[in-house]
């Protein structure tokens, strides 16, 4: 008999720009960060990644105050992750 498949890894942690996000990024844990349209300087402009934390993915508002769009992007990416598409 074959061994059961290992459980899938947990989904990425999706915080806002906060200490837990920086801690997860520093540990190399997959983390998705939700950012406002005008974010802190360290997140650059329009990028989906940061050179400081390779395991981090950034989700940005396309318009000031548009959290529905950000959450839609996160939902789509989470669906891809669940389907095994390897979205990071």
N, C-alpha and C positions, 0 to 999 in steps of 0.2 A: 504494500500500500504506500502511496505517496504521502508526504507530509502536507499538512494544510498550508495554504498560502499565508504569508505573514500579513498582518493587518496593514492597511494603507497608513502613510504618515498623517499626522493631524494637519488640518488646513492652516494656512498662514494666519498669524495674528493680525487683525486689521484695526490698529489704533489710529488716533490722530497723532499729530506731532507732539510727543510726550516722552517722559523718561522711559516707560516700558518699551516704546518703539526704539529708542536709542540703545537700550540694554539688549533687546532681541537682536538688533543689527550688529552690535559689537560681539555677540556670541555666535553670529552666523546663522541664527534661526530665521527661516523664511518669515518675512513680515511685510505686510502691505500697509502703507501709511496714506491716510486721507488728508489732502491738503486743500486749503482755500485757494482762490484765484491768485491772490497776492500772498505768497508764503514767505517765510523767513529766508534770508539770503543764502543759507547753507543748502537749500534745496534747488538752487539755480532756477532757470526759467524754462518751463515747458518740457523738462526732462522726465522720463519715467523711471530713471535709476539715479543712484548717487554713488560717486567714487568712494565714499567713506564706508559704505555698507553694501557689499556685493549681493547679499541675500535679500535686500530690500527693494520693493517695488512701490513707486509713488503713483497715487491716483489723484488727479487735480481737477478742481472745478474748471469748467470751460467758461463760465461766467460767474461773476461775484454773487455769492449766495445760492448757487445751484448745486445743492447737496444731492438732489434727486438724480442728477446726471452722474455724479460720482458713485452713488450707491448702485446705479444701473451698471456702470462699468465694473464695479466690484462683483455684482451678481453674475455678470457674464463670465468674468474671469474665474469665479468660484465654480460655475457650471463646467467650464473647460477643465479645471483642476479635478473636479469630481469625475469627469468622463475620462480622466487619464491623459489629457492632452499635454500635461506638463507645464501648465501656465505657472509662472513664478511671480 
